[in-house]
């Protein structure tokens, strides 16, 4: 478990992204304001301050809303395929700036450089998807019960979409929302996580340039910055018909209630407690790769990270030994060095939560089988590097029922048939991602059946972590029920209208009602 150092090239990346470290904060498009209190963007990689960003004041927020609501009036009348063309250009800019943006994501958030690049690639992919979608915002037509009448449904844009995002996918989640919302004709106001404000600044600059180059109104893309207080400005604002919020269940419950109180719409993408079921027919090699990557990738800070391994008793020891052996090979250190498997947690609060989870699981009767701990010394100066840990635990433990956002994996046994494993898997309040490792067709189909996994994502012979943009992404139960990205997730960004046109000279009423005058 050695740390290695590497030259970050972060200053160069910032320069390529057009970030000169002054006047960073709120943006109505190409204009920037910095009137609020400052927040620091500190890298968990080495504990260094990268830059300071101003939070959004009430006055700045009003400027943003004026810019966004005015831009919407122009943007909504632009034909959808032309909006798609703008999103195509935005995707091209992302291709051009993939490396510096990937590097900033990695340095500000602490994920590996490969994952930083992967995140930008997801942004590019969703742009491609949205370009095609811009010609496919279909409604249905249906037969009217009245002669000489035509009936159909169409979709119109909603208006200002408010996006609140989490630190762990600092740029992809924004793009999942904006690329679709923009082709749908909406304008977006984004509040990134207060832990990753600089990646937000970088994205806003990229988008603003594309809109300016096309003489489009600024305000199609706006940025606000700060913590929950700034988020609340949007959740309580009637001018924002849709709030798309990604983050913890705790946050989602507050946001959902605030938005519902004004009868707005919310799209919630909240925490997970994802399990892999390992049946007697599982391919052990595939299981180990899926489980270890799922549990320690991004230092366990993915909403889809594997938190629980539910293993059949007949192969429990074999799987346990193989997973533990793989953990002993892990290299923890600077995530910009591709030799390392595990980077830092986002900050020291996250380290505390990780330590508390390990204490709690022992208190509740669990047994640590791979020791955790905080790393110190050269390369670990930020204090955010921890050892991935494994504990044998019961599903009913309080700590196991909670999502600890770090590399803590709980292992448990099941006996009998796959239904017993499913009872454990579904026996948590979250419902994001799930997986079964099996070569048994019956078990796989039972897992996917109506009595099977209750999660938004259910995979066979793939781990829980990560997803392709083509499918709708999201989870059930306290994960919030939202769907983003592919499939027909675009519908949430639009309002549906049913239209009936009478092309006769009579006015027949529906259901044969007579109303003679
Ligand atoms: P967090 O809940 O602390 O913060 C998320 C965002 O919500 C931040 O921008 C924050 O400022 C804002 N916020 C917090 N309270 C608010 C309030 N009362 N009103 C308005 N905004 C508020 O989450 P985090 O620590 O940044 O991210 C980790 C969590 O996000 C984990 O639970 C993870 O599972 C979840 N997550 C879920 C998905 C998904 O798609 N389901 C994706 C990524 C992360």
Boltz pocket constraint, residues with backbone or C-beta under 6 A from the ligand:
constraints:
  - pocket:
      binder: B
      contacts: [[A, 164], [A, 165], [A, 166], [A, 167], [A, 168], [A, 169], [A, 191], [A, 192], [A, 193], [A, 194], [A, 226], [A, 227], [A, 228], [A, 229], [A, 230], [A, 231], [A, 232], [A, 235], [A, 246], [A, 247], [A, 248], [A, 249], [A, 250], [A, 251], [A, 252], [A, 254], [A, 255], [A, 268], [A, 269], [A, 270], [A, 271], [A, 272], [A, 302], [A, 303], [A, 304], [A, 403], [A, 405], [A, 432], [A, 474], [A, 475], [A, 479]]
      max_distance: 6.0
